[in-house]
Amino acid sequence: MSRSESLAEYFRVQARRRLDRVESRDDGRNAKCALALLDTAVYAASLPEDDPLILVLDEAGCFGPLGCEGFDPGEAGNRLVRHWQGGEPHELLLALPAAIAAAT
């Protein structure tokens, strides 16, 4: 699996989790977040392996120490994704390395 495919799969899984959440009076927040995460998944799947966003995420350690493992942004990245309220897909991808760095 390529890094862009691994990244896309991560965001699809996160979107499914948001869709499965049941909260009274969330005013569609979980559905909106799920749509934003699905948009990010589609965007990530289209990125070439040498895209600067993929390289920055690799440098942040999101693909393991050798850069060939499945995408895992760690707890700080997961927290950012869980609380993502929407925006452009590249904004989320750019925010991940900063969130990871701030946590260390």
PyMOL commands that set and color helices and strands:
alter all, ss='L'
color gray80, all
select helices_A, chain A and resi 3-20+29-45+52-59+74-82+89-103
alter helices_A, ss='H'
color red, helices_A
deselect
rebuild
show_as cartoon
